[in-house]
Amino acid sequence: MEQFTKLPVWGQFVVVLLLGALLCTAAWFYPLSGWNTAMEARIARSTELEGQIQQGKQAQRRVDELNRQIDLIRRDLEVLKSIIPVQPDTGKLLRVFQTYARDQNLNIASISPSAVAKKDLYSEQAYKINVSGGYHDVALFFDKIAHMRRIVNVTNLEMSAGGSKGATVNASFSALVYMQNPEAFQALEGKKS
């Protein structure tokens, strides 16, 4: 230490500077090198976690999109169920046919539903209907049936000249109503498995 005090001020400054640099270098390479390694590991882990977070956000967007698609498919299914329902709703259909006939000033002689006939992928039920009235009124009645939300076909149409007062034609036909056959679809699904 005596020699240090004998050095000029600029020499003391250089020695202190060298000792400080030596201490900093030693601290950096020995105790701080572990911190540096730990810091690098934490940065790498942070980068990895950020990547996982981004993947999670992308997966969430996909889930949200799939949920929107599922909602659209469910709405479409509800629309399809109204077009081709599972049940025949005979009472409702009879009221609809009567209302359409009354709107067109037609006289309904008879409406008789037949039994439900199951086909491969669907079921159908025929309604034998006899009406009388004006020719154009019968045509408008058929137009209303054609524009029903449900699928209804008019088959076996027979028309003849009307015999009663005010009736120019008598029409006899079958209104064929279609329904879903869930058992057929379940059987198809069973064959695919």
Secondary structure, DSSP 8 states (H G I E B T S, - for coil): -HHHHHS-HHHHHHHHHHHHHHHHHHHHHTHHHHHHHHHHHHHHHHHHHHHHHHHHHHHHHHHHHHHHHHHHHHHHHHHHHHHS-SS--HHHHHHHHHHHHHHTT-EEEEEEE---EE-SSEEEEEEEEEEEE-HHHHHHHHHHHHTSSS-EEEEEEEEEE--STT-SEEEEEEEEEEEE-HHHHHHHHHHH-
